[in-house]
Amino acid sequence: MDLNRVQIFAQVVEQGSFTGAAKALGITKATVSRKIAELEADTGTQLLFRTTRALKLTEAGSSYYNRINKILTDLQSAENQLSAQQQLIKGNLKIVCPIELGQLFLGPIFAQFLTLYPDITIEAELTNRKVDVIEEGIDLLFQIADSGDTRLQSYALVNAHKSLMASPAYLAEHGTPKVPQDLAKHKAIRLQSAHIEGAWKLFDGKTWIVAEPMTQLTVNNVTLAREAAIAGLGITAVPSIIAQVALEKGYLIPLLDDYPMVQTKVVLSYPQRAYLPRKYRVFIEFIYSALFKRWGSQVLEVPDFIGQADQGE
């Protein structure tokens, strides 16, 4: 059955003319006439009496219309119901992110998002371990640096600029390093995890220099490294987004700004799929809204479905 022909026939009956049906459907009168002729030919039944003044249903046409009208009404109702279900955004999101990013950035976002979407639940794991998104059934993964997994769709969100820093008290006692070679005389608080290389590498404009201060504390948590540095234990290298408040308040002093370190990015990834579920889409849109409010033009990569209005343009 050609549903298009059936819908055109119903419109002809309801509008009382080919011209009215054509206008209602946004097609030409010739198309309406041809589709009705094809319908009558296929059914082997005359459905309409055509005169120069009006159209009238045949007995068979009247019976046919009564039956298809109920079918078309049921189809419209089903379509409306499906649309309403699509508007109701619900489901569970399993999200994995680095501990520090979750604590400092995602916690407030989760609270705001779930208030707006009460039918969505979030199962968040804060960890610095390596994860397999596909094998573990993870919906969204935040990580420092892209894993390179081709099974995932990934977007670099912002740079996680890493730099050396120490407390004013530590520098007052031990001096301030002026060049990378000076670090050999200092104590280090090192970060070492699946995503973070322990060695400090600084670029002098020509080559990378590996700094090797004496390491008194090695940790796998950037917040712990930051707090130990604030307490005056030594020099550490942490992303500025993690130490932003401490730097602004003067609890930590940036060091060797003329010698940049190897930089990393905060990356959002999710499984490649032809259709992005609405729960994914609304959460990602919400994340980007928060990113633009906080970092503006520093946001690196934006999905195509994020409009200019969402970007604050």
C-alpha positions, -999 to 999 in steps of 0.1 A, spaced: 0 0 0 13 35 -9 6 55 22 13 87 4 -16 81 -20 -39 72 9 -30 105 27 -36 125 -5 -70 108 -10 -80 117 26 -70 153 20 -90 155 -12 -121 143 7 -115 166 37 -107 197 15 -134 190 -10 -112 195 -40 -79 187 -57 -69 223 -54 -76 224 -17 -57 192 -11 -27 204 -31 -25 236 -10 -28 217 23 -1 192 13 22 217 -4 22 198 -37 8 205 -72 -27 199 -83 -14 177 -111 4 155 -85 -28 151 -65 -48 142 -96 -21 117 -107 -19 100 -73 -57 96 -71 -58 81 -106 -30 57 -96 -49 47 -64 -81 40 -83 -62 20 -109 -44 -1 -83 -76 -8 -64 -97 -13 -95 -124 9 -80 -137 44 -87 -135 63 -55 -146 98 -67 -172 113 -90 -156 143 -107 -177 171 -121 -167 206 -131 -182 220 -99 -175 195 -72 -162 161 -61 -184 134 -46 -175 101 -31 -187 69 -46 -202 44 -23 -169 24 -24 -150 57 -19 -171 66 11 -165 32 27 -128 33 19 -124 68 34 -141 58 67 -117 29 71 -85 48 62 -95 78 83 -93 56 114 -60 42 103 -45 77 96 -58 89 130 -41 60 148 -9 67 129 -10 104 139 -16 94 175 13 70 174 36 97 159 25 122 186 31 97 213 66 89 199 74 126 198 63 131 234 85 102 245 114 117 226 108 149 245 110 131 278 148 127 284 156 99 307 180 71 314 213 64 331 247 79 322 278 60 333 306 86 334 343 81 342 366 110 349 399 119 366 395 123 404 406 160 404 385 170 374 354 154 390 360 171 423 367 206 411 346 209 379 321 182 373 306 180 408 286 213 406 278 205 369 263 172 378 241 188 405 228 215 381 222 191 353 203 166 374 181 193 387 171 203 352 167 166 341 153 147 370 146 116 349 183 111 342 206 94 366 244 95 367 267 68 378 301 86 382 334 69 388 363 92 397 396 74 389 430 79 373 431 43 361 430 34 324 396 23 313 381 4 283 350 24 274 335 -3 252 342 -33 274 331 -16 306 299 -1 291 309 35 298 288 62 283 311 92 286 348 94 295 367 125 306 405 120 305 438 139 303 450 133 268 433 113 241 436 75 243 437 72 205 410 46 206 394 46 171 362 31 186 355 64 203 343 98 192 366 123 211 367 160 215 396 180 231 378 204 256 405 226 270 443 226 274 455 214 308 485 237 309 510 221 333 536 243 350 560 243 379 550 260 411 559 262 448 548 281 479 562 315 489 575 299 521 594 271 503 610 296 479 619 320 507 639 291 523 653 274 493 655 301 466 637 305 433 650 285 403 659 307 373 668 280 348 658 243 345 693 233 357 686 250 391 659 224 398 686 199 407 691 218 440 654 216 449 629 190 463 601 177 440 566 166 446 560 143 417 528 131 400 529 95 387 499 77 373 486 59 342 480 93 325 509 113 340 546 109 332 567 113 363 596 131 346 597 169 342 605 180 307 610 217 299 616 233 265 643 260 263 634 270 227 657 244 211 656 212 230 637 195 258 655 194 291 648 167 316 649 181 351 659 157 380 653 173 414 654 151 445 620 136 449 607 134 484 571 126 477 555 108 447 517 107 445 491 97 420 467 125 429 471 161 417 451 176 446 475 159 471 505 172 451 490 207 451 482 207 488 517 194 497 532 222 477 511 248 494 523 233 527 559 241 516 572 206 510 587 213 476 581 222 439 554 204 419 540 204 384 502 204 381 477 217 356 469 254 361 431 246 361 437 225 392 458 251 409 440 282 396 426 293 430 458 287 448 477 307 422 452 336 423 454 338 461 492 336 461 494 303 479 515 290 451 540 309 428 545 299 391 581 291 382 601 290 350 574 305 328 599 309 300 604 271 298 571 255 289 564 219 298 548 191 277 511 201 276 481 179 278 444 183 271 411 174 288 393 151 264 357 140 263 350 106 246 321 84 240 314 53 218 311 58 181 275 55 170 253 64 141 227 79 164 235 99 195 210 92 223 193 124 236 206 118 271 241 120 257 233 151 236 217 171 264 245 163 288 273 172 263 254 204 255 253 212 292 290 205 296 299 228 267 277 256 281 297 254 314 330 253 294 321 284 274 311 303 306 344 294 323 369 293 294 352 310 265 374 310 234 399 287 251 375 258 243 393 237 217 369 214 198 332 216 195 307 190 182 287 200 151 254 197 171 265 225 195 251 257 179 265 292 180 240 302 206 253 276 229 288 290 224 277 325 235 282 340 201 
